[in-house]
Amino acid sequence: MGVGLANAWINSPGHNFGEGVNWAKAQEVFTTLLVSPIVGFVCAAILLLLVKLLVRKPELFQPADAKKAPPWWIRGILILTCTGVSYAHGSNDGQKGMGLIMLILVGIVPAVFALNLNLDPKNIAGIEQGEGQVAAIVAKYVKDRPADQKEAETELSGFLKTTGKVTDKTFGALVVTLEGFEANLEGKKTFGELGKAVRAGVRTDIYLTQNTIAKLVKTHAITDPADAAALKQFSGGLNAATNFIPAWVKVAVAFALGCGTMIGWKRIVVTVGEKIGKAHLSYAQGASAELVAMCTIFAADNFGLPVSTTHVLSSGIAGTMAANGSGLQMATLRNIALAWILTLPVCVLLGAATFSAGLFVVFNILGWK
C-alpha cells in the first residue's frame, strides 16, 4: 500500500492520489485483521467452556508443573494442536513470504520468472485454443477498438483503476490484447520457446486479461450468463501460467520461518503463556486457543486472506482466561492492541518512504533514467 500510494503521489500530474492501491482488496485485509482476533477470543472462550462441561479430567485444567511431565494423553493433544498451529502459520505467513520473493524475482529476472517455463504443453495448447473462442465472445460487445497494442494496454490499465469505467474501447482493447497474446503463442509448445524479451509482455497481457474479465463480470458488463461463465473459465485457466512458485523458494521460506521461530520462541511463549492472564495457562486453555487459531488461519487461507497468527492466538488465550475467570493483565493487552493498531500505518509509511528514497537515489544521485 505504501509503495502504491507513493507511486501515485510522485506521478500526481497523471494520477489521482490513492488509485495505486486496490482499495477493495485493502478493505478485505483490514476487515480480516480486525475480525480474526475477535473470532479467536469468542471461539476459544466457547470451546473452553464446552471442554469443561464435557470432559471430567481435573488434570486437564491444571497449570503445567515445571517439575512434572504431563500425562501422555495431554502431551499428545498438545503435540497435535501445536503442530496444527505451526502448519497453519506456515501456510499463511509462508504465502506472504513466497509472494514477496516471487514479486522481486519477476521484477529483477522477468525472463526466467515472469512465466511458468515448466508449464505442461497441453495447458498452453488449451490457452491458445481458448483465446480464439474468448476473443469471439468479447467481439460481440465491441463498439470501438484501440489502434494498437500500446493503446490497448493504456485503455485496460485505466479501466482497472479504482475509478475506471467501461468505455467504448474497453472491449476492443481486450480483443486487441487477446490477439497479441495469441500471436505470441502461435506455434509455441512451451513458454520457454518465447523470446526472453517477450515474456514480461506476455505476463502483462495475462494480468490485464484476467483482471479485466474479472471486473467486467463483477460489474455485469457481460450481459449473457453463458458468455460470463466462458470468460471466467478461460481466466481461471491462465492461473497456471503465472501463479507458480519454484520448490527452492518454498524451501527457503520454510527454513527462514523455522529459524525465526527457533530464535524468537522464548519471548513469544512467555508473553502468550504468562503475561496475558493473571494465572498460568492450563493445558485445556492452551489447547483450546491453539485449536481455534489453527481453524481460523486455515479458513482465512481458503479465502486467500492474510491473518496474524500472533493476533489470533493471543486473542484466543485472552478468551480462555476470560471464560475461566482467571483475569487479564490489562497492561499486556494494551501493548498488544497498540502493536496491532500501529503495525499497518507504520508499515505503509515505511514502504512509501523506502520506495521514494530508492527512486530519489536511482534518478537523482546515480543518474539512471
Number of C-alpha atoms within 10 A of each C-alpha: 19 23 19 18 20 23 21 19 19 13 12 12 9 9 14 15 17 19 18 19 19 14 14 9 11 12 11 13 16 14 13 16 19 15 13 22 25 16 18 30 26 18 22 32 25 15 22 23 17 12 16 16 9 9 10 10 10 8 14 20 19 15 16 15 9 7 6 7 10 17 10 9 10 16 12 12 14 19 13 15 20 17 14 18 24 17 15 22 21 19 15 21 20 19 18 13 19 19 16 12 17 18 14 13 15 17 13 12 12 19 19 15 22 27 22 20 19 11 17 14 14 11 16 20 17 13 19 21 13 19 20 14 14 20 20 12 19 20 17 10 16 17 12 14 19 20 12 12 18 12 16 23 21 12 22 25 15 15 20 19 17 15 9 14 14 16 15 13 20 26 28 25 29 28 26 23 26 23 16 17 21 19 12 18 19 12 11 15 17 18 23 16 12 17 11 15 10 14 22 20 16 23 20 15 18 21 15 21 23 19 16 21 21 18 17 20 19 11 12 12 14 19 12 11 11 11 15 21 13 15 26 16 13 21 22 12 16 18 14 14 21 17 12 17 15 11 8 9 15 16 12 15 19 18 12 14 18 13 12 11 13 10 10 10 11 11 10 13 11 11 14 21 18 14 18 24 24 14 17 16 23 20 19 23 30 23 24 29 28 28 23 25 34 24 15 22 27 21 13 16 17 9 8 12 18 19 25 17 23 16 21 27 28 24 28 31 29 28 29 31 26 17 19 17 12 15 15 18 16 13 11 15 17 11 11 17 12 11 12 16 12 10 10 15 13 12 13 17 16 14 18 20 15 15 16 18 11 12 16 13 12 13 11 11 9 10 9 9 6
